[in-house]
Amino acid sequence: MLGTAAIVAPAVSANATPETFAPLAEQISNSVVNITTSTMVSREAMQMPQIPEGSPFEDFFRDFMERNPEQGAPRRSQALGSGFVISEDGYIVTNNHVIEGADEIQIDFYNGDTLDAEIVGTDPQTDIALLKVASDAPLQPVPFGNSDEAAVGDWVMAMGNPLGQGFSVSAGIVSARNRALTGTYDDYIQTDAAINRGNSGGPLFNMDGEVVGVNTAILSPNGGSIGIGFAMSSNVVQNVVDQLREFGETRRGWLGVHIQDVTEDIAESMALEEAAGALVTDVPAGPAEAAGIEAGDVITSFNGAEVEDTRSLVRRVGDAPVGDTVPLTVYRNGDEVELEVTLGRREEAEAVRAAVQSDETQESEETSVLGVSVQPLTDEMREQLGLPADQQGLAVTDVASDSEAYEKGIRAGDVITEAGQEQIASVADLEERIEAAREAGRRSLLLLLRREGEPRFVALPLED
């Protein structure tokens, strides 16, 4: 007679596949909103196509525009996005890029109500914006959850206005944590829940109906969802929203040091037990100098928390209140040194630095950076390159033949319009984005270039 073998089933967690997402969708539907923005766009650039002077088509187009003046009149352009309610009295969170430059912002609710919104404050660094509507009846808010508790493999649900289709729900899992794209304070949750254009600014929910992320970006070769979406973690968003709500702007802590990651060879040369912490490369005038921090120090602890790398230090300092005196530990000449630093405000420091850099760059029209020589666009350059009169950016005037920039196809005549996914108009802007990337521990900087009107991205390594 054959014996029976015991069969042990694998344990099933409480986060097993739900039978349906319907109860959650019903629970949060009244808290998610569609956002329509309206902007008056100048049509000057479209009034006269770029054609050679003296061309037989020149008179034809001029006569056409004179006969049809409405073709050149300003037009109102609309864009779509998503958001979610965080308070009964009308505060709404969305992405900064959803409402940037908007003249009018309209909020559509699931129940059919429509309200106008005003901007309370924005933070381009994290791409977060806070809006406010006036409602006769209390709104239904959703709570923020602890994004640090969102584990890879957990179920999540996104709700928003993809491609203008109205309120739509998609579900997936947390694919990865702590992703960085290009920002200094990046802490993205990666998910395979379908996110498309129009989902920007919408919430990413856990199964308890808490917002653990704000849907911000996708990685896609064709502009549509391929299952790689990014939501800014709620712990970052909540801190930004609290400041925007209280001050109308962000007020981040500032330490005032130049830093780099500690590599294995650096750790060995300094007799460090592990390659961790932030190595101080320079200490300009500021809070760090006043606290006694020196070039060559390795910051290993800040405000009671271990510093893993430069990125973690930048985020911890940024989250600390301006004016607070906090403890930090540095490794110096084989010993740990305990110090205290009174934090300044990053936004004020950046404004001063930008002003100084602007004065410096005015003395020299052409500047070499990352292997390319650039200078601000002039009216003459715009005309020569066939650019709109209001086009901002830096013209590439020369590229070193032995540089990475040359190998990646950058050539004289290209125009750099964005660095680190932020628009630039001066050399100071570019240098500021380079410095921010270095402070965040980035090894490269993403540039958006235009050549004959066609855009393309190029990532250039940052020089030491």
matplotlib code that plots the C-alpha trace (Angstrom):
import matplotlib.pyplot as plt

x = [0.0, 1.4, 2.0, 0.7, 3.0, 2.3, 1.9, 2.8, 1.3, 3.4, 2.4, 0.2, 0.6, -2.1, -1.1, -2.1, -3.9, -7.2, -10.3, -11.4, -10.2, -13.7, -14.2, -10.9, -11.8, -15.2, -13.6, -11.2, -13.0, -14.5, -11.0, -9.3, -9.7, -9.1, -7.2, -7.6, -5.2, -5.6, -2.8, -2.7, 0.0, 1.5, 1.4, 4.1, 6.5, 3.9, 3.0, 5.9, 7.5, 11.3, 12.0, 15.1, 15.1, 14.1, 12.3, 9.3, 7.2, 8.0, 5.4, 2.9, 3.1, 3.1, 0.0, -1.7, -1.0, -2.3, -5.5, -6.0, -4.9, -6.7, -4.1, -1.5, -3.7, -2.9, -4.6, -5.7, -4.0, -5.3, -3.5, -4.7, -3.5, -4.7, -4.6, -6.1, -7.7, -5.8, -8.2, -11.8, -11.3, -10.0, -6.3, -5.3, -1.9, -0.7, 2.5, 4.2, 4.5, 0.8, 0.0, 3.2, 2.5, -1.3, -3.6, -6.6, -6.9, -10.1, -10.8, -13.3, -14.6, -15.9, -19.5, -19.5, -18.7, -16.3, -14.3, -11.6, -8.3, -5.6, -1.9, -0.8, 2.9, 5.1, 8.4, 10.1, 12.8, 10.3, 7.7, 5.0, 2.3, -0.3, -3.7, -6.7, -10.4, -13.3, -16.2, -19.5, -19.5, -16.5, -14.4, -13.4, -9.7, -7.4, -4.5, -0.8, 0.7, 4.3, 6.0, 9.0, 6.7, 5.8, 7.7, 8.7, 5.9, 3.1, -0.1, -0.8, -3.5, -3.3, -6.2, -6.3, -7.1, -5.0, -5.0, -8.0, -10.2, -11.6, -11.5, -9.6, -8.1, -5.1, -3.4, 0.0, 2.8, 5.7, 8.5, 11.4, 12.1, 14.2, 14.6, 16.4, 15.8, 17.5, 16.4, 18.4, 15.6, 14.4, 12.9, 10.6, 8.5, 8.7, 5.5, 4.0, 0.5, -0.4, 0.5, 0.1, 0.0, -2.8, -2.0, 0.6, -0.1, -2.5, -2.2, -0.7, -2.6, -1.7, -4.4, -5.4, -6.5, -3.4, -1.4, 2.1, 3.2, 2.4, 2.5, 5.0, 6.9, 7.1, 10.0, 8.8, 10.2, 6.8, 5.1, 2.7, 2.9, 5.2, 4.9, 7.7, 6.2, 7.5, 5.7, 7.4, 7.3, 4.7, 7.2, 9.0, 5.7, 4.2, 7.1, 7.0, 3.2, 3.5, 5.9, 3.9, 0.8, 2.5, 4.9, 3.8, 7.3, 9.9, 12.4, 15.1, 18.0, 21.5, 24.8, 27.1, 29.6, 30.7, 30.7, 31.3, 30.6, 33.1, 34.4, 36.0, 39.5, 38.9, 37.7, 40.8, 43.1, 41.5, 41.3, 37.5, 35.8, 33.3, 32.6, 29.9, 29.3, 29.9, 33.4, 33.7, 35.7, 35.3, 33.9, 32.9, 31.7, 28.5, 27.1, 29.6, 32.6, 31.2, 30.7, 34.3, 33.8, 37.0, 37.8, 38.7, 36.2, 33.8, 30.3, 29.1, 26.1, 23.7, 21.1, 21.3, 21.0, 23.7, 24.8, 24.9, 26.1, 25.9, 22.3, 21.1, 22.9, 21.4, 17.9, 18.4, 19.8, 17.0, 14.3, 15.8, 14.2, 16.1, 17.8, 17.9, 21.2, 21.8, 24.6, 26.8, 29.7, 32.7, 35.6, 38.9, 42.4, 41.3, 39.1, 35.4, 34.7, 31.4, 30.2, 27.1, 25.9, 23.2, 21.5, 21.0, 18.3, 19.2, 16.9, 18.6, 22.1, 21.2, 19.9, 23.1, 25.2, 23.2, 23.6, 27.4, 27.7, 25.6, 27.9, 30.9, 29.6, 28.7, 32.4, 32.9, 30.3, 31.6, 32.2, 33.5, 31.7, 31.5, 33.6, 31.4, 31.7, 28.4, 27.0, 23.5, 21.3, 21.3, 18.7, 21.3, 21.9, 18.1, 17.8, 20.7, 19.5, 15.9, 14.6, 11.6, 12.2, 11.4, 13.5, 15.7, 18.8, 22.6, 24.1, 26.9, 29.7, 32.4, 32.9, 36.3, 37.0, 38.3, 35.3, 32.4, 30.1, 31.7, 31.4, 27.7, 27.1, 26.9, 28.0, 28.4, 25.0, 23.1, 21.0, 20.8, 17.4, 17.2, 19.6, 18.4, 14.9, 14.8, 14.8, 18.0, 18.6, 22.2, 25.5, 24.7, 21.6, 23.6, 26.4, 23.7, 22.2, 25.7, 26.4, 23.0, 23.7, 27.1, 25.7, 23.1, 25.8, 24.9, 27.6, 25.9, 23.6, 20.7, 20.6, 17.8, 19.2, 17.6, 19.0, 17.0, 14.0, 14.3, 14.8, 16.9, 18.3, 22.0, 23.5, 27.0, 29.3, 30.1, 33.8, 35.5]
y = [0.0, 3.3, 5.9, 9.4, 12.4, 15.6, 18.5, 21.9, 24.9, 28.0, 30.8, 33.4, 37.0, 39.4, 41.3, 38.4, 39.2, 40.9, 39.4, 42.9, 46.5, 47.8, 48.7, 50.7, 52.5, 53.4, 54.6, 57.0, 58.1, 61.3, 62.4, 62.2, 65.1, 65.8, 69.0, 71.2, 74.1, 76.9, 79.1, 81.9, 81.0, 83.5, 82.6, 84.9, 82.1, 80.6, 83.9, 83.6, 80.3, 80.2, 80.7, 82.0, 85.8, 86.6, 83.3, 83.5, 82.1, 85.1, 87.4, 84.5, 83.9, 87.6, 88.2, 85.2, 86.4, 89.9, 88.5, 86.2, 88.2, 85.7, 83.1, 85.1, 86.0, 84.5, 81.1, 79.5, 76.1, 73.5, 70.7, 67.8, 66.3, 64.7, 65.5, 64.6, 66.3, 66.4, 68.5, 69.2, 72.9, 72.5, 71.9, 69.7, 68.2, 67.8, 68.0, 71.3, 70.6, 70.1, 73.7, 75.5, 78.7, 78.2, 81.2, 79.3, 76.0, 74.0, 71.1, 68.4, 66.1, 62.6, 63.7, 66.2, 69.3, 71.8, 74.4, 77.0, 76.6, 79.0, 78.1, 78.1, 77.2, 75.1, 73.2, 72.4, 70.4, 67.6, 68.6, 69.2, 71.9, 72.8, 74.2, 75.6, 75.6, 77.2, 74.7, 75.3, 71.7, 69.9, 67.9, 64.3, 64.1, 61.1, 60.5, 60.2, 56.8, 56.0, 55.4, 53.9, 50.9, 50.3, 47.1, 45.8, 43.5, 45.3, 46.0, 49.6, 51.4, 54.5, 56.8, 59.7, 61.2, 59.3, 60.8, 62.8, 59.7, 60.9, 59.0, 55.7, 53.1, 50.9, 48.5, 46.9, 46.4, 48.3, 47.3, 49.1, 51.7, 54.7, 55.4, 58.6, 60.3, 63.8, 65.8, 66.5, 65.2, 62.3, 59.3, 57.6, 54.5, 52.5, 50.7, 48.7, 50.1, 51.7, 55.5, 57.6, 61.3, 62.9, 60.7, 63.2, 64.6, 61.7, 59.5, 56.1, 54.2, 51.3, 48.8, 50.8, 53.7, 55.8, 57.9, 56.5, 58.4, 61.1, 59.8, 61.9, 60.3, 57.2, 55.6, 54.9, 54.8, 55.7, 58.0, 55.4, 53.1, 50.1, 49.3, 51.5, 54.4, 56.6, 58.2, 60.6, 59.0, 60.4, 61.1, 63.6, 65.0, 65.5, 67.5, 69.7, 70.2, 71.1, 73.9, 75.1, 75.2, 77.1, 79.5, 79.3, 78.2, 75.6, 76.3, 73.6, 73.3, 74.2, 72.9, 74.6, 72.0, 70.4, 66.6, 63.4, 59.7, 57.6, 54.9, 51.6, 52.9, 56.2, 54.2, 52.1, 55.0, 56.7, 53.6, 53.6, 50.4, 50.7, 52.9, 55.0, 58.7, 61.9, 63.1, 66.9, 68.3, 72.1, 74.3, 77.7, 80.4, 79.2, 77.1, 74.2, 76.5, 78.1, 74.7, 73.7, 71.2, 70.8, 69.6, 66.0, 65.2, 62.3, 63.1, 59.8, 60.9, 63.8, 64.7, 61.2, 59.3, 57.5, 59.0, 56.3, 58.5, 62.1, 61.7, 60.6, 63.6, 66.1, 64.8, 64.7, 68.3, 69.5, 68.0, 69.6, 72.9, 76.1, 77.6, 74.4, 73.5, 69.8, 67.4, 65.7, 63.3, 63.5, 61.1, 63.0, 61.6, 58.3, 59.8, 60.6, 64.3, 65.4, 68.9, 71.0, 73.1, 75.7, 75.2, 78.0, 78.1, 76.5, 78.7, 81.9, 80.4, 79.4, 82.9, 84.5, 82.0, 82.5, 86.3, 85.9, 83.5, 85.8, 88.7, 86.5, 85.1, 88.6, 89.3, 86.4, 85.7, 82.2, 79.6, 76.0, 73.4, 69.6, 69.7, 72.2, 75.9, 77.7, 81.2, 82.6, 83.0, 86.4, 87.8, 87.3, 83.7, 83.0, 84.4, 82.5, 79.2, 79.8, 79.9, 81.7, 85.1, 84.0, 80.8, 80.5, 78.4, 78.2, 78.0, 75.5, 77.3, 74.6, 71.0, 69.5, 66.7, 64.5, 65.0, 62.7, 65.4, 65.1, 61.3, 61.6, 63.8, 67.3, 69.8, 73.6, 75.1, 72.9, 74.6, 73.4, 74.2, 72.1, 70.6, 68.1, 68.5, 72.2, 75.0, 77.1, 80.5, 81.3, 79.7, 80.3, 78.1, 75.3, 75.5, 75.5, 72.3, 70.7, 71.6, 70.3, 67.0, 66.7, 67.4, 64.7, 62.2, 62.1, 60.9, 62.4, 65.3, 64.9, 67.7, 68.5, 69.8, 71.1, 70.9, 72.3, 72.2, 68.5, 67.7, 64.9, 64.0, 63.5, 62.4, 63.8, 62.6, 65.1, 66.1, 65.7]
z = [0.0, -1.0, 1.7, 1.5, 1.2, 3.0, 0.6, 2.0, 0.2, 0.0, 2.3, 0.8, 2.0, 2.8, -0.4, -2.7, -5.9, -5.0, -6.6, -7.7, -7.4, -7.6, -3.9, -3.9, -7.1, -5.7, -2.4, -4.0, -7.2, -5.7, -4.6, -8.0, -10.4, -14.1, -14.8, -17.9, -18.4, -20.9, -22.2, -24.7, -27.2, -29.6, -33.3, -34.3, -35.2, -37.5, -39.3, -41.8, -42.6, -42.7, -46.4, -48.2, -48.7, -52.3, -52.8, -55.1, -52.2, -50.0, -51.6, -51.7, -47.9, -47.1, -49.2, -47.6, -44.1, -44.9, -46.4, -43.3, -40.3, -38.0, -38.9, -37.0, -34.0, -30.6, -30.0, -26.8, -26.2, -23.8, -21.9, -19.8, -16.5, -13.3, -9.6, -6.2, -3.2, 0.1, 2.2, 2.6, 2.1, -1.5, -1.7, -4.7, -5.6, -9.2, -11.2, -11.9, -15.6, -15.8, -14.8, -15.7, -17.7, -17.5, -17.6, -16.5, -14.6, -14.5, -12.1, -13.1, -10.4, -10.8, -9.9, -12.8, -10.8, -12.4, -10.4, -11.2, -9.4, -8.3, -7.9, -4.3, -5.0, -7.2, -6.9, -10.2, -8.4, -7.6, -10.3, -7.7, -7.6, -5.0, -6.2, -4.4, -5.3, -3.5, -3.0, -1.2, 0.1, 1.8, -0.6, -0.1, 0.5, 0.4, 2.9, 2.1, 2.9, 4.0, 0.7, 2.5, 3.3, -0.3, -1.1, -4.5, -5.6, -3.7, -5.6, -6.5, -8.5, -10.6, -11.4, -13.7, -17.1, -19.7, -23.1, -22.2, -21.8, -18.5, -15.2, -15.8, -13.4, -14.0, -11.6, -11.3, -8.8, -7.4, -9.9, -8.1, -5.4, -5.0, -8.7, -9.8, -13.1, -13.3, -10.3, -7.1, -4.8, -6.9, -5.1, -7.6, -7.3, -10.5, -11.4, -14.3, -13.8, -17.1, -17.0, -20.1, -21.0, -19.0, -16.0, -14.9, -11.4, -10.6, -7.5, -7.1, -4.4, -2.2, -1.4, 1.7, -0.4, 0.6, -1.9, -2.0, -5.2, -7.7, -11.3, -13.1, -16.0, -18.2, -20.0, -23.6, -27.1, -28.6, -26.1, -24.7, -21.7, -22.0, -18.3, -17.0, -15.1, -12.3, -9.4, -7.0, -3.6, -1.1, 1.6, -0.7, -2.0, 1.5, 2.7, -0.4, -0.1, 3.6, 2.7, -0.3, 1.9, 4.7, 2.7, -0.9, -1.8, -0.7, 2.0, 1.9, 4.2, 2.8, 4.1, 1.6, 0.5, -2.7, -2.4, -4.2, -3.6, -1.8, -4.1, -3.1, -4.0, -2.1, 0.9, 0.9, 0.5, 3.5, 5.6, 5.7, 6.6, 3.8, 0.7, 2.2, 3.1, 1.2, 0.5, 0.9, -2.1, -1.4, 1.4, 0.2, 2.6, 4.2, 7.0, 6.6, 6.8, 9.9, 11.5, 10.9, 8.0, 5.9, 2.4, 2.6, 5.4, 4.8, 6.2, 7.6, 9.7, 9.5, 12.1, 13.7, 10.4, 8.5, 5.2, 2.5, -0.4, -1.7, -2.9, 0.5, 2.1, -0.3, 0.4, 4.2, 4.3, 2.0, 4.2, 7.4, 8.5, 7.6, 10.6, 12.6, 14.3, 13.6, 14.6, 12.0, 12.1, 9.8, 9.3, 9.4, 9.4, 10.8, 13.6, 13.9, 14.6, 16.0, 14.7, 14.7, 11.8, 11.5, 8.1, 5.6, 2.9, -0.4, -2.5, -1.3, -1.8, -5.4, -6.1, -5.0, -6.9, -10.1, -9.8, -9.4, -12.3, -14.4, -13.8, -14.5, -17.8, -19.0, -19.2, -21.7, -24.3, -25.0, -22.4, -22.6, -20.6, -20.9, -24.1, -25.9, -26.4, -25.9, -25.7, -25.2, -28.3, -29.9, -32.4, -35.1, -34.2, -34.1, -37.6, -38.9, -37.3, -38.4, -34.8, -33.4, -32.0, -28.4, -28.5, -25.4, -25.0, -25.7, -29.1, -29.6, -31.3, -31.1, -30.0, -28.9, -31.4, -28.5, -26.3, -25.4, -26.8, -30.2, -30.1, -29.3, -32.3, -30.9, -33.4, -33.9, -34.7, -32.3, -29.6, -26.0, -24.7, -21.5, -19.0, -16.4, -17.8, -17.0, -19.5, -19.7, -21.1, -20.0, -19.2, -15.5, -15.9, -17.4, -14.8, -12.1, -13.5, -13.7, -10.1, -8.9, -10.7, -9.1, -5.7, -6.2, -7.1, -10.9, -13.3, -16.3, -17.3, -19.8, -22.4, -24.9, -28.2, -31.3, -34.8, -37.6, -35.3, -34.5, -30.8, -29.3, -25.9, -25.2, -21.8, -21.3, -18.5, -15.8, -15.7, -12.3]

ax = plt.figure().add_subplot(projection="3d")
ax.plot(x, y, z, "-o")
ax.set_aspect("equal")
plt.show()
